């Protein structure tokens, strides 16, 4: 991985976090110059496309592409074109929302992702059939998720922005991003790390098929919410049950085979957080089999936002922070990295606590938590500080301690 790429991706994470902090500050103070909805679009696009997408692009390029093929100039072109679209969205969305320039940059990002899918499909390392299958599945889901974007464009063009189809198209995109592209690429990278073990060797195909089917079935939760369909609930219940069961199997093997990962590495706390969140996800999926809880999950906004951030920050972001750190095999953790981990933990856990507790309060009709918005703003500031310190520590390592052989070139 190239050090300039890593720093750029981490700066995208910081931009998304700052946008998120401003969104929460808007409930504490009046910010007259800010359009909340427009900035929300900017926050979500930079977080999903500038941080998570490009972060996993770096890991694919560095770990799943053979070294001789990874030197192709097309990967540099893809990275910088994609980064230009991210910067374009970071500026255009807060200013104008969904309009000419923001739509242009978002569309260019989609076409860049199609080219990335084509190139990675052609060049990836095929030595491990499990990794290959998971990688290809992730790429297919990445393309499939964009069907929701094209449907969204058609709905907006026909003036249907306020209708159910508009919301379904958004949820289609998000569902197959989180439960398709990001989930399966994370699994591909994990299997790559654990390839010296016996990770689900005997039952891999069965586990894969159940997991794949459950991701498709659980999309029916959106249909259940939109149309209150009894059949959609049954389909979702089956998918949630399968997803929860296969999640327990994967979690068990992760803990069992985790001995193949050196636990003394400096960024191991981020990996432990990701494993913890996998366990919470499994519990959520099993609970969502119950119709009352399934309805609560899609109706109560704090619960929905909390679950999205649980995945974005606690699982995918934590894994990227674990994997992107230079010299991660060092046993000694720097003071700055320790402080960064502390702030990240406090910000993430505090934010999730406030969101899910507020959702429970709404569920019980107890009203709003005292200092709810102030608490969310403070936790956002802690996350921002953690990210800034993490970036500073990486910058110091790769530019001022170049004599050490880190993973970047």
N, C-alpha and C positions, 0 to 999 in steps of 0.2 A: 504494500500500500504506500502511496506517495504522501509525504508529510503535508504538502500543501493541500491535498484533497481532504485529509483528515481534519485539518484546521478549518477549512471552508465549511465542511459538514457540521462541525461542532458550533461554528458561528451561526449557522442556520438554526440549530437547536436553541442557541441563546436568543436569537431574534424571536423565535416562536414563544419562548418563555417570557420575554419582555412584553410581547403582545398580550399574552395571557395575564400577566400582572396588571397591565393597563385595563384589561376587561374587568378584572376584579376590583381595581381601584375605582372604576366608574360607579360602583355601588356604595362606595365610601365617601367620595367627593364628587362634585359635579365637574365634569370635564367637557366644557362647551365645544371645544374644537374637534372632538372625537365623535365619529359616527359608530355607535356600538356594533351594529350588524355588519358594517363593512369591515371593521377591524376583526370581528369574529371570523369572517371569511378568510382574511389574511392570516390570522393565527392558525386556523385549521389547515390551510393549504401549505403554509411553510412547515408546520409540524409534520404533516403526513408525507409531503412530496419533497421537501428540502432536507428534512432530518431523517425520517425513517426510510424513505425510498432510497435516497442517496447513501445513507449509512449502510444499508444492506447491499447496495450496488458495490460499495468499497469492499465489503467482505466477500462477495461473489467474485469480484475481480482478483482479490488477493489470495483466496483460499480454494475456489472451485474452478478456476481457469488455469491450465498449465502455464508455467512461467514463460515459455517461448511464445505462446499465443497472447498472453496478457500484455506483451509489449506492443501489440498492434496499435497504430495511431488512432484507430476508430474508437478505442475506449477513452482516450483523452478527449477526442472530439465530443463523444457522447456525454462525458462528465461535464465539460464546460458549457455545452449547449444547454444541458439540463439545469446547471447552476444559473445560467442567464435567465431561464424561464422562472426559476425560483425567486431571483431578485426582482424580476418584473412583476410577479404576483405579490411579493412583499410590499412593493410600492403601489401598484395599481389597485389592489383590493381595498386597502384602508381608505384610499381616496375616492374611488368611484364604485366600489362593490362589483357586482356582475355587470360589466359593460365591455366596450370594445377592446381596450388594452388588456384587461384582466382575462377575458375570454380567449384572446389571442395567445397569451403566454400559457394559460392552462391547456389549450389545445395543442400547442407546440410541445408541451411536456408529455402529453399522451403519445404523440407521434414519436418522440424521442424514446419513450418507454417501449414502444413497439419495435423500434430498431434495436434496442438493448436486448429484448427478448429473442429476436432473430439471431443476434450475434452470439449471445451466451448459449443458446440452444445448439449452435454450430460448434462452438469452441470449448465447451465445458469438459472437464476431466471425467472420463467414463470408467475409471478403474473400479469404482464402488457402485454396484447397481442400485443399492438402496439410496445413496445420495443422488444418483441420476434421476431416479423415479420421483423423489421428493422435490428436487430442483425443477424438473419439468412440470410437475403439478403446480408448484408455486407460480411459474411463469404463465401457465394456462389460466390460473385464477387471476393473475394480474391483468391479463387481456380481458377476461370475462367481466371483471369489475367495471371496466370502462364502458360496458354496455349501458350501465346505469347513467353514466355521464352523457352519452349520446341521447338516451331517452329523456334525460333532464333537459337537454338543449331543445329537443322537439317539443316538449311540454311547455317550456317557457316561450318558445316561438309562437305557440298557439294560444297563449294567454292563460294557461292552466296552472300558474304558479301557486295558487292557493288550494289546489285540489289534493285529494289523496294520492293520485298517481305521482305528483311531484314529490311527496314525502317517501313514497315507495321507491322511486328511482334513487333518491339520496341514500336510503337505507340499503338498497341493493348494492350500491357502490361501496359503502362502508362495511357491510357484512362480508363481502368477498375480498375486501382489502385485509381486514383484521383476521377473519376466520379462513381465509384462503391464501392469498399471496404472502402475507407476513408470517402467518403461522407455519406454513409449509417450508418457507425458506429458512426460518429459524430451526425447524426440525432437521432440514438438510445440513445446516452448519453444525448442529449438535451431533448428528450421526458421523459427520466428518471428523469431529473432535474425538468421538468415542469409537472410531473404527478399529482400534486395537482391542476393544472389548467384544462382547457377544450381544450387542444391543438389539434385542428382539429378533435375533437371527432365526429362531425356530418358527416364530409366528408373525413375522414382519408383514407379509402380504395380507394376512387376515386383519391385523391391526390397521394397516394402511387403508384397506377397503372400508372398514367400519368408520374410521375417522373421516375419510372422504365423503361417505354417504351422510354422516351426521352433520357435516358442515352445510351440505345442500338442504337437508331436511329442516334444520333449525332456522332457515330464512323464513319459514312459514309463520314464525312468531310475528313478523311484520304484517303478514296477511291477517293473522288473528287480531292484531291491534286495529288494523284499518277497517276490516269488514265484520269483526266479531264472529268469524266462521268457526263453527264447532269442529269441522274436519281439519281446518288449519291448526287448531289447538292440538288435536290428536297427532297430527304429523309432527308438529313441533315437540310434543311430549316424547314421542319415540326418538326423535333426533337428539333431544336434550339428554335422555336416558343413555343412549348409545355414546354420546360425546362424554358424558360424565364417567361411564364405565371405562371407556378406552383412555380417558384422561388419567384415571387411577392407575391403569396398567403402565402408561408412559411415565407417570410420576414415580411409581415403584421402581421402574428400571433406571430412571435418572438417578435416584438416590442410591440404588444398588451399584450401578456402573459408574457413579460419580468418582470412584476411586481412581479412574483413569485420568481424571483432571487433577492437576497439582493444586491442592487446596491451600498451599502456602503462598500462592501468587497474590500480588499486591491488590488486585481488583476483585478478589473472591467475594467480598461483601455484595457487590452488584449481582454476581451470579446467584448467591444465596437468596437475594431479594426476588430475582426472576423465578427461582424454584418455588419460593413461598407463594408467589402470585399464581403459579400454575396450580398449586393446591387449592387456592381460593377460587380460581376459575372452575375447577372440578366441582367444588361445593356449590357454586352458583348454578352450574348446569343441572345438578341433581335437584336443587330446590325449585328451579324453573319448570319442573314437571308439574308442579301444583298450579292450577289455573289462577288462583288468587294472586300468587307471587309472580306468575308470568305477566299478568295484567299490570301489577304494580311496577314491574321493571321497565315497562315501556310508557307508563303514564306519568310517573313521578320524575320530574326533570332532574333533581339532584341525584337520584339513583342512576339514571341514564348517563349523566355526565361523569359520575363517579366510576361507573363501569368502563366507560371509554378511556378515562385517565388511568384506571387500573391497568388496562392493557397497554396503552401508549407509553406510560411512564414506568410502571412497575415490572412489565414483562419485556417489551421490545426495546425501550430506551435503556433499561438496566442492562440488558444483554449487550447492546451496542457499547455502552460505557465500559463494560467488562472486556469486550473484545478489541476495542480500538486503542486501548492504552498502550503506549510504547514501553518495551521492556517489561511486559506484564508477567514474565516468568521470574522476576526478581522477588526474593523472599521479603526484603526490607521495604516497607511502605513509607513513602515520604510523608512529612508532616502535612504538606499541602493536600496530598491525596486523602489523607485521613480526615482532614477538615472538610474537604469536598464531599466525601461519603457521608459524614455526619449531617451536613446541611441538606444533602439530597434526601437522606432518610427522614429527617425531621419534616422537610417540606412535603414529601410524598405522603408519609403516614398521616401527618396533620391534615392535609387537604382531603384525603380519603375519609378520615374520621369525621370531619365536618360535613362532607357531602352525604355520606351514608346515614349519619345520625340525623341530619336534617330531613332526609327522605323518610326515615322512620317516624320523625315527629309529624310530618305531613300525613303519613299513613294513619297515625293515631289521632289526627286532627288536634294536635297540641300547639300548632302555630310555629313561629320561627324561633330558632335558637338564639339566645342572647349573643351579641357580637358575632353573628354568623359571617357577615360580609367582611368585617374587620379581620376575623380569623383566617378566612380564605386568602385575603390580601397578604397577610403576614406569612402564610405558608408559601405563597407564590414568591415572595421576596427571598425566602430561605432557599427555594429551588434555584432561583436566579443566581444567588451567591454561590451555591454549590457548583453550578455550571461554569461560572466565571473562574472560580478557583481551579476547577478541573482543567479548563482550557489553558490557564496560566501555567499550570504544572506541566502540561504536555508541551507547551511552547518552550518552556525552559529546558526541558529534556532534549527535544529534537533539534534545537538551535544552539544551545549553549553547552550541551554535553554530547556533542556530535562524535566524540572519540569512542563513545560506547556504541556497541552494535545493536541498535534497536531494529524493529521490524520495518522501519520506513526507509525509503530510498530517496 
